Each structure stands twice: as structure tokens, then as C-alpha cells.
């Protein structure tokens, strides 16, 4: 019960600190608006909190996590972040040349210590063909 309460407060304080939930922030860091990202692949990293994670320890590094997220965004290595505390899962949009680079990017985040990762390359978007051509 205590872990759930701490997780709930973490979700509020941690999730609300990331502007990725707004359309303008996603647009600013999206594949189309980030020159560095244009030369990289896009990955969706599914990060699940490991069983028996001490959420008090997680809460203690939230400020460090926020700072590192901003560094990675400025470097063009991290896009949107979505958090599902009910599932103990974080979804991260990562820009990297390959899967190893995507994992290395995520491992720079302080919370990665408590995560198990699944890394999936997302395909490049395909535009509809112009019927007149």
C-alpha cells in the first residue's frame, strides 16, 4: 500500500515535470523538426520498473532525471516521454544510429538503474503516393 502511494506521488511529480505531453514540445523534438534526428533512426524504448523497486529511492533521483532528460533533448537524442505508473512503464522516443546507441542513451538516465528495457526500432513514416504522378 505504501509503495502504491509513493508511486502515485512519483507519477504526479515526475510526469508533470516533462513538457512532452504538450503538442508543441513533441513537435519541437519530433523527427521532422530535429536536424540531428533526421540522420538517425527512431526507437521506442519500453522501460519497465523491475519488481520490488524501492520507489523512495526512485523519488530521490527525480531531479537528476529531469536534468538529464533536458540534456538529451538538447542533444537531439530524446523525444517524447510517456509514463504509465499504473503499469510501472515508461515509453521513451529515442533517436540513435542503432539499437546499441539507443540503449546507451537510455542508460544515461538515472532511473534506468531500476528499468528493464525493450528497444524497438520504429519504421520511417511513409507518405501516401500522389495519384497524379
C-alpha positions as CSV (number, residue, x, y, z in Angstrom):
1,X,0.0,0.0,0.0
2,X,2.8,2.4,0.8
3,X,4.6,1.6,-2.4
4,X,1.4,2.4,-4.4
5,X,1.0,5.7,-2.5
6,X,4.7,6.6,-3.2
7,X,4.3,5.5,-6.8
8,X,1.2,7.7,-7.1
9,X,3.0,10.8,-5.8
10,X,6.0,10.0,-8.0
11,X,3.7,9.8,-11.0
12,X,2.3,13.2,-10.3
13,X,5.6,14.9,-9.6
14,X,7.7,13.1,-12.2
15,X,5.2,13.0,-15.1
16,X,4.1,16.6,-14.6
17,X,7.7,17.8,-14.9
18,X,8.1,16.7,-18.5
19,X,6.6,19.0,-21.2
20,X,6.4,16.1,-23.7
21,X,2.7,15.8,-23.0
22,X,2.1,19.0,-24.9
23,X,1.8,19.0,-28.7
24,X,4.3,21.8,-29.1
25,X,7.0,20.1,-27.1
26,X,6.5,16.9,-29.1
27,X,6.7,18.9,-32.3
28,X,9.9,20.6,-31.2
29,X,11.6,17.3,-30.6
30,X,10.0,15.3,-33.4
31,X,11.8,13.6,-36.2
32,X,10.8,16.2,-38.6
33,X,11.9,19.2,-36.6
34,X,15.2,17.9,-35.3
35,X,18.1,18.2,-37.8
36,X,20.3,15.8,-35.9
37,X,17.5,13.2,-35.6
38,X,17.0,13.3,-39.4
39,X,20.2,11.4,-39.8
40,X,19.3,8.8,-37.1
41,X,16.9,6.0,-36.5
42,X,13.9,6.4,-34.2
43,X,13.4,3.9,-31.4
44,X,10.6,3.3,-29.0
45,X,12.1,2.1,-25.7
46,X,9.7,0.4,-23.3
47,X,11.2,0.7,-19.8
48,X,9.5,-1.3,-17.1
49,X,10.3,-0.8,-13.4
50,X,11.9,-4.0,-12.1
51,X,9.9,-5.9,-9.4
52,X,10.5,-4.7,-5.9
53,X,11.8,-1.3,-7.0
54,X,12.2,1.0,-4.0
55,X,10.0,3.9,-5.1
56,X,11.5,6.1,-2.4
57,X,14.9,5.6,-4.0
58,X,13.4,6.4,-7.4
59,X,11.9,9.6,-6.0
60,X,15.3,10.6,-4.6
61,X,16.8,10.9,-8.1
62,X,13.8,12.5,-10.0
63,X,15.5,15.9,-10.1
64,X,18.6,14.3,-11.7
65,X,16.4,12.5,-14.1
66,X,14.7,15.8,-15.2
67,X,18.1,17.4,-15.7
68,X,19.4,14.5,-17.8
69,X,16.2,14.5,-19.9
70,X,16.8,18.1,-20.8
71,X,20.4,17.4,-21.8
72,X,19.4,14.5,-24.0
73,X,16.6,16.6,-25.6
74,X,19.0,19.5,-26.4
75,X,21.4,17.0,-27.9
76,X,18.6,15.6,-30.1
77,X,18.8,12.1,-28.6
78,X,15.4,12.0,-26.8
79,X,11.9,13.0,-27.9
80,X,8.6,12.2,-26.2
81,X,8.3,10.5,-22.9
82,X,5.0,8.8,-21.8
83,X,4.6,7.4,-18.3
84,X,2.1,4.8,-17.1
85,X,2.7,4.4,-13.4
86,X,-0.3,2.0,-13.2
87,X,1.7,-0.4,-15.3
88,X,5.1,0.6,-14.0
89,X,6.2,1.5,-17.5
90,X,7.9,4.4,-19.2
91,X,7.8,4.9,-23.0
92,X,10.7,6.9,-24.5
93,X,11.2,8.1,-28.0
94,X,15.0,7.8,-28.7
95,X,17.0,9.0,-31.7
96,X,20.2,6.9,-32.3
97,X,22.2,5.5,-35.2
98,X,21.5,1.9,-34.0
99,X,20.0,-0.1,-31.1
100,X,23.2,-0.1,-29.1
101,X,23.2,3.7,-29.3
102,X,19.5,3.9,-28.2
103,X,20.3,1.7,-25.2
104,X,23.4,3.8,-24.3
105,X,21.2,6.9,-24.4
106,X,18.6,5.5,-22.1
107,X,21.3,4.1,-19.7
108,X,22.5,7.8,-19.1
109,X,19.2,8.4,-17.3
110,X,19.4,7.9,-13.5
111,X,16.2,5.9,-13.4
112,X,17.5,3.3,-15.9
113,X,19.1,1.6,-12.9
114,X,15.5,0.3,-12.0
115,X,14.3,-0.4,-15.5
116,X,14.3,-3.5,-17.7
117,X,14.4,-2.3,-21.4
118,X,12.7,-3.4,-24.6
119,X,14.0,-1.5,-27.6
120,X,12.1,-1.4,-30.8
121,X,13.1,0.5,-34.0
122,X,10.1,2.4,-35.4
123,X,9.8,2.4,-39.1
124,X,10.2,5.6,-41.0
125,X,6.8,7.1,-41.9
126,X,5.6,6.5,-45.4
127,X,3.8,9.2,-47.2
128,X,0.8,8.4,-49.3
129,X,1.6,8.3,-53.0
130,X,0.5,11.2,-55.1
131,X,-2.1,9.7,-57.5
132,X,-1.2,12.3,-60.2
133,X,2.4,11.0,-60.5
